[in-house]
Amino acid sequence: MPAYEGNAVYFKTVIEPHSMAHPDTKDSWDQVIRGKLDVVPVPGTHEQIIQGSHAGPLAEKLRRFLAKAQVGCPD
């Protein structure tokens, strides 16, 4: 698998951080991402993070990272 040479953000659920369905850990991502890897904890499970009360905190964290990324991007 080819590596990604850029930076990435990994939104990691706090309720089931090592789910059997998604055993991804920072060490696993470090093998794929060659740039900076930000691991951001988010409330909920893998399924819940885009639903109901869990969607707001995820959206706010995502908004901050997107705004930060746009500062360095040419128009």
Secondary structure, 3 states (H helix, E strand, C coil): CCCECCCEEEEEECCCCCCCCCCCCHHHHHCCECCCEEEEEECCCCCHHHCHHHHHHHHHHHHHHHHHHHHCCCC
